[in-house]
Structure formats: C-alpha cells, structure tokens
Amino acid sequence: MKAEAIADSPPAVAGPSKALAAFAAGTRYDDIPDAVLARARIHILDGLGLALASTTFPFAGPTLAAVQDLSGRAGRCTVIGSAGRALPRDAALANGVLIHGLDYDDTHLQAIVHPTAAVLPAVLAIGEDRALSGRAAMRAYCIGMEAAVRLGAAVKGGFHHTGFHATGVIAHFSSALATGCLLGNSAEAHINALGIAASTASGVQVFLEEGAWTKRLHPGWAAGGGITAATLARHGFFGPTRALEGRFGLFETHLHEHRKDVDESFLTDGLGETWMMADTALKPYPVCHFIHGCADAALALRDDIAGAEIDRVSIRLPHDTLKIVAEPIEQKRRAANEYEAKFSAPFVVASTLLKGRFGLPDLTDAALADREVQALALRCDCEADPGSLFPTYFSGGVEVRLSDGRVLSRHVPVNSGAGDRQLSLDEATDKFMANACLAVPAAQAQSIRTAVLELEAHSVADLMATLRPATGGCCS
C-alpha cells in the first residue's frame, strides 16, 4: 500500500517540503555561523525569562494543574518554574504556554511569527527526555527557527488575513523539524513529519473577540503536534510528501484567495547560507508587536507634552494590522482585561503617553482600571500610516492635539528592538533579569543566564535543572 501510494503521488521535486527536509537533515552545528549562534543564545535567554515571569500570572495555575493531571507522576521533563515533572509532550505544552503567555516573546517582523515559542518548547522537552547535549539542542533550535521564519515570510501575512494565528499554524512544522533533528531523522522522515504536521496545524484568532487565553496555548499545542509528527515519521508512518505546496496542502487550505501571494522561494533559496532568523526582533514592550512603533512614538512625545492636557490622539499603524489592534475601535478603546489590552493600540498609547513607560506592571488589574488612562483611550483614533515600512518594520506614529491648541507628532519608521535597533546581549540581559526575578531569586536568574550562554558546553538537562525551584512542590 505504501509503495502504491508513493507511485500514484506527484514526485517529491525540489519544492518547499523537500527543501526544508533536506535543510533539516543536512545542516550540521558547525554549518551555523557564530553570529547566528550568538543571537540564538540571546533569544533562548529571553524566552526562558518570559516563561518564568508567566508563572506569576493567573493563566499559569490552570495550565500547570492541567499538565499535572495529564501526565500524573510519570514524566521526567521539567516544567519551567515548577518542581513538577511531565511527559515530554505535556512539558512542551506547558512551556509553550509559559514562553508565549505574556505576548512579550520575540517576533520576526517580516514573517509575523514568534519563532522561539514555535521551536524552543519541543527542543527543551526532547533534549531533556533523551539526555541530549546543548550542542544538539542549539542545532535543532536554529534549524527550527529558520524554518518557522521562512514559512512565515513565504505566506506574507496570509494566515492572519484568513483568521489563523500564524505562530499557531507554523509551529507544528518548525517543532516537527526541530524534534526530528534531535531524533536523528533522515530527510525522508522529515518530509513525512511535515506531511503529518499539516493535518494538525491550526490556531484560530477568535480569541481577539474577548481576550481569551487560547493564543497562549497555540505554540505549546503545536510543540506536542510536532513531537508526535516527528516520532511517527521516525517509526515509518507515511505522510504526504507535498504538505505545504500540494493540492489541498497547507497553502491552499489555510490561505484561500491569498494562496496566489505565497512566495515559495523563501523556502528554497539560500537555505543554510542566509539565516533569516538572525533578524528576529526582541520585544521591549509586553504587547502585540504591531503596536511597538506607536509606543515608541508616544514615549518620544512625553517630554514635549510636559503634563499638558491632551484633547485628542491620532494613532497611525500599518494598514494590514488595523483589524488586529485597532478594530472594532469601540472595543479597542475599552480594553476589559490584560489580554485585550495587549492588542489595543488605544490603551497602550494612552498609558504610555500618561506614564512614560509600558511594562508588565501596566497590564495589572489596577492599571487597567486607571480612569485617566481609560478616559484618554476613549479619545484615541486609529488610521493607516502612509509612511509605514511594514512588513519590514512595524512602523508607527502618534499625533497629539493638546487643549492649548498645540499639535505634536512623532513617527518611528524602525521600531525599537528591530533592525539596527536590535537588543544587545546586555539589553536582553536587563530584560531577562527583570522578568525572571518576578519568579526566582536574582542569584538563580544569573545561574540560568550562565547556563544559556554556555549551553553548548553542557547538556539540556543541566540547563533545565536551573529552571526548577530550589525547594519541592507540585506542578500546580
């Protein structure tokens, strides 16, 4: 049956599925440039700090309790920030929720995908479960990151246009490839794993209607799907060989009229030579990346406003992002919970204008209830930014009309954290320490940082040991 199925299917020519599989199978650790590895360590550090910070937020308790219920006491994989252990897929699920849960994790701007959340949960779970080296984990992480970024870039925002959360879809494939690298899968097995992953890839954006928690779940669920796909493929399970580009493949089923916009060359050209993942941006603000240029602009206006009364605010955003962070405008002006606030340009800009900052403390219940911020958000309008450099950068602008008649404006073409404004190791360390120390002592946070920066000299288990509490306790 398997031979007959292969004979009746289109040949696995050098299309995107085969190219990604060959890249995953053929790329060695030594093939990855030092500069790419250096950026990878920074992004792993950032993701782990965010995971620790997430354990202090309300969504963490139910997540970890569910994972304990699913795994019982049979697992040996670390759930970040917890003394509990879980089976590999359950640990990956939990850690995916924690890494992505604050929406403060890295984003590749052109791909519009959170690549670390789309790869790291699977790498940590399988690396620890199989007692693998940090060097093997770094190779798998970089390969998975590159696959995630190139898939996102190829579809040109198409998943968002059809109602899918791009990271939630793409992470199934990047996790499958990263897991396959750790399992030692052949190129043929990688192709089958991509084919299997195509049947599980999903993640709808309906959470935007009410600030639901499901977006947080997407990377963790995808990590489990990718682990499953790679393991099935390793044992000979036969998947479609053209999962991305084939008839009824991912591009057609998930993109519909946007299928014509896909540029498959992103998935074939320069693989292993040009590393797009190195351009991934770290977030300086814990909100949707689409708002970052506007937040930068609002921050830049603070000194000029100098406490004057604000009459009206006009927020300029990339056109294609308006429906995510600015529509419906009445709902965006009245963010009712922390997650709605993260995706509300009026709330973020109003808060930044009034407080001169935007961080995790500005998403607490008390911050959301700030009447001055609420009132200013009601006076915010959003419009398309004619000077936007999107999707290369998440540009943004703010124009403020003051009660004394003055009109002040700022426009930020390259948002902070991106391009030549990338966060350095020192800047990323500051962010890591601020986040990690919400959950662990500073000395432990420093140990985690050292373990990440020296990952290739140790094992994944060594790193994961630094991420557990010093004392006992249960997963929840």
N, C-alpha and C positions, 0 to 999 in steps of 0.2 A: 504493500500500500504506500509506504513512504517513497519508494523508488518511482512508482507510477505518478504520485503527486508531484514529485520533482520534475519528471519528464513533461508533464502537462502544464507546468507553470512557466512564465517568462524567464529567460536566463538571468542569472544574477550578474548583470553587466556592472560596470563601474559607476553605478548610481550612488545616491547618498547612503543607502543602507549598507552596501558593501564597503563603501569608502570609510564610513565610521567604524565598521567592524575591523577592517584592516588596520586602521589607525590604532584602535584599542589593542589589538593583538601584537602589532609590530613596534610600538613605541616603548623604548626602554627608559629607565630612570635617567641614565646618562645622556639620553637624547634631549632632555628637558633643559632649556637654558637656565643658568644660575639666576638671572634676573626674574624669571618666571617662578622659580622655586622660592625666591625671597618674597615675592608678592603672595605666593600661596601660603607661606607661614603667617603672614600678616592677616590674611583673610580667615585662616583657621582660628587664630587667636581671637579675632573679632567675633566669629560665630560662637566660640565657647563662652566668651564673656556675656554675650546676649542670652545664651542658654541658662547660665547661672542667674542672671537678672530675672529671667522669666519665672524662675521658681518662686519668686516673691509676689507674683501676680495671681489673681483669682482663678484664671484658667488652668494653672498648673495643677492644683489639687485634684480636680476631677480627672484630668488627663492621667496623672500618675496612679490614682486609685484604680482607674480602668485598666491600665497596663498591669498592675499587680494582679487584678482579677483575671486578666487574660493569661498571664504567664504563671501564676501561682508562685511556687518557690523553686521552679525547675530551671530557671535561667541562670546564666553566669555573666551576662553582659551588663555593663554599667549604664544606669540612667543618670544623666548628668545632674549633680547636686543632690543626689539621693543615695542612701545606703542600700536601697533595694536593688535587686538584680532582675533581669528579664531575659527571655529568649531573644535571639538576635533580631527577628522582625519586630517584636514588640519594643525592644530597646530603641531600634531605629525609628519606630513610630513616635515614641515619647521624645526622643532627642530632636526629631524633625519639628515637632510642635514647639519645643523649647527654643530652638535656634531661630525659627521664623515667627514665633509667637508675638514679638513686640513690633514686628514690621520695621525693625531697625537694622536688618541684615543687608549685606552687600547686594548691589544691583549692577548688571551690565546694561548700560543705558541704551545701546543700540538693540540689544536682544530683548530688553524689558523682561528680564528674568533674574531671579535670586539664585545665583549658581551655587553658592556654598550650601544653602539649605537643600538644594537639589542633589547634592552629592555626599556631603560630609556625614549625615546620619548613617547611611549604608556603609561607608568606609569604616567608621568607628566600630559599628556593630560586628561586621565580618572580620575586621582586623583584630579585634579583641577576642572574639569567639575562637578564631583559628590561630591565635598566638603569633601573629604576623609582625614583621619588622616595620618600624616607622618609615623606612625607605620604600617598602612595598606600598604602604598606605599613601605616601606622598605621590608616588607614581599614579596610583589609581585615582586619587583626588584630582590631580592635574588633568588627566585624561577625561574624567567625568565632567570637570568644569569646562573644558574646551568643547566637549560635545554639547553641553547644555547651552553655552553661549552661541555656538554656531547654529544650533537648531532655532533658537530664538531670533537670531539675526536673519535667518533664511525666511521666516514667515512674516517679517516686517510688521509686527503688532497684530497680525491677523487673528490670533486666538482671542485677544481682548475684544476685537470687533464682533466676534460671534458669541461672546458671553462666557468664554473659558478663562480661567486664571492660568496664564502661560506657564508659570512655575509648576503648578499642579499637574499640567499635562507633560511638560518636558522632563520633569524629574523622574518619571517612570523609565525613560530611556537612558538618561545620564546615570541613574542608580544601577540600572542593569549592566551598563558597560563598566562602571567602576567596580561593581561586585564581581563581574566576570574577570576583570584584571586580577583581583585578589584570589580568585579561584583557579586562575591559570587557564581560562577558556581559550580555545582556538578561535580563529577568525570565523569559522563556520558556526561555532557555538554562539559567538557574539551576534551573528546575523539572526539566528533562531531566537536569541534572547530579545533582540529588538522587535522581532515579529510577535513574540508573546506579550511584550510590554505594550504593544499597540492595542491589545484587547483590554487593557486595564487603565490606560491613560485617560484621565478626566480631571475634573475640578471646576465646577461652575461658579460664577461670580455673583450668585443670588445673595450671598452674604452681605453685599453692599446695601440691600434694602433695609436692614435692621441691625447692622453691626454684629452679626452672628459670628461664632468662633470658627466656622468651618475652614476659612482660608488658612488658619494656623495648622489645620490638620493635613492640608494637601501635601507638603513635602514629606512628612512622616509616612503617610499612607503610600505615597509613591516610592519611598525607600523600601517598604515592605514588598511592594509590587516588583520593584527592580531586583531585589534579592531573590524573590520567587522565580522571576523570569530567568535570571542567570543560572540559578540552580537547576531548574527544569532543563534548560538548554544543555547544561554540562552533562546531564544524565541521558541526553539523546532525544529530548522532547522536540518535535519538529514544529517550527513556526514559519509563517510566511516570510519569504526572502525579500520582499519589497514592501515592508511595513509602512514606510514613510511615503514613497512615491507611487505605489501601485494603485490599481483601480480599487476604490473603497479603502485605500490606505489612509494614514493619518491626515495628510494634507487635504484630501478630498472630503473626508467625513467631518473634519473639525473646522475647516475653513470656508467651505461652501463657495460663495462668489469670490472670496479672497484667494482661492487656490491659484488663480492666474497671476497673483502678485508674488508667489513664492520664488525666491532666487536660490535654486539648488546648488549653485556654485559655492555658496558659503560652506556647504557640507562636503565639498570635494577639493577645492583649490587651496593649496598651501597647508593642508593638514600636516602637522608635525614640523612645519617650518615657521609659519606665522602663528603666534599664540595670542589669539584674541582675548583670552581670559585675563591677560595681564592688564587690560584696560578696564577691568571691573572696578566700580566705584564703591567706596565705603560711605555709609551714611553718617553725616554729622547731626542729623535730626531723626527722632524716632517716629517718623510719619511717612506716608506714601512718597516715594521718590519724585513723583510728578510735581510735588509742591515745593521742592527744595530751592529752586531758583527764586520763587516768590518769597520764601522765608529769608533767603539771603538778602533780597531787596528790602524787605521790611526791616531787617536788622540794620541795614545800612542807613535807613531813614531816621532811626531813633534819635540821633544827635540833632538833626535838623528840626525835628518836631519839638524837641526840648520841652515836653509837657503841655504843649498847646492842645486845645480841644479839637478832636478830629470830627469833621462833619460827614465825610463820605470816603469810601475806599474803593478803588477800582483795581482788581487783580487780573493780571494778564498771564495766561497759561498757554502751553502748546495746544493747538486746536484738538488734536486727537485725544487729549487727556481730559477734556472738559466733562465728558459723561462719567468719568470715574471720580473726580474730585470736586466738581462744581455743579453737577446736575443730579436730581432736581434741586434748584437753587434754594428753595424754601426749606427743604430738608437739610441741605448742607449748612445753612445758616443756623440751624438749631440742633447741633450735634448732641445726642442724648446719652451717649456712652463713650467710653475710651476708644473703641474701635471705629465708631462713626467719626470721632474727632480726628483720627489719623488720616482719614480720607476726606476731610473737609478743608478746602482751601480757605474759606471764610474764617473758620475757627483758628486755624494755625496762624494765618496772617494777623488776625485781630489780637491773638495772645502775644505774638512776637512783637507787634507794634507797641503794645502796652507794657510788656515785661522786659523787653530787650534780650530775650533768650527763648529757646524752646527745647526742653529736655523731658525725660521721663516724669519728673515731678509736675509738669504742666499737663499731664494726662490723668491725674488723680481725680477722684470724685469731687474733691474740694475745688480743684482747678476748673473742672467742667461747670461747676455751679457758680463760678465767679460772674457776678452780674455785670460788671463793667465789660468783661470780655464778651459775654452773651450779647450785650447791647451793641457793641461795635460790630460783631459778626453780622447782626441784622442790617447793618449799614454798608455791608460789603457786596459788591457786584463782581462778576467774573466774565471775562471775554477772551477771545482768541488773541494770542500775542503775535503781531505781524513780524516781529524781529526774532522769532524763535529759531533756534538751531536744532530743534528736535528732529529726528531721534538721536542725533549725535550727542547732544547735551539736553538736559532738562531746564532750559532757559525759563526765566520768569521775570515779571515786572510788577511794581506796585506804584500806583498814583494815589496820593492822599490830598484831599481837599480839607483845609483847616477852616475853623469858624472865623478866623481873622481874615479870610479871603485868599490866603496863600495856597498855591498848588505845588506840591513837592512830588517828585517821582524818581525812581531808580529802576534800572533794568540790568539784570545779571545774565549775560549770554552763556557763561560756563558755570554751572552750579558747583558749589564747594564740594570737595571730595572726588571730583571727576577731572579727567584730562590732566592738564598741568597743575591742577589743584588737588591731586590725589593726596590722601593722608599718608604721611611718612610713618615709619615704624614708631617713632616717639609719639606722634599724634595718635596713632592707633593704640598704642600702649595706654595713653591717658584715657581714651575711651574705654578700653578693656578694663582698666582698674576701676573706673567709676561704675561700670556695670557689674563686674564680678564682685566688688566689695559690697554690693547690696545683699549678697548671699553668703559670702565667705570672708574670713579674715584677710587682711592685706598680705600677710606672710604666705598664706596658701595661694592667693592670687599670683603672687610673684613666682611661686613654685610652678604654677600652671604655665605662666609665661615662659619660664625657662624650659619646661618640658616641650612646649610647642616649638620654640626656636631651635631646640636640639633634637627634634623629633627623629631625624634620620639616624641618629646615633643610638636610639633606644627602640623599644617595642611599643606597639599601640597600647598594650596592657599597662606599661609604665605611665603613659600619658593619662589613661583613664583612671588610674589609681589616684592621681592628683585631683580629680574632679569629684571624688566622693567625700562626704563629710568625715571628719576625724572620729566621730562617735557613731554608735549604732543607731538603728531606726528602721522604719519600714518604708516602702516605696511611696506611700502616700504622705 
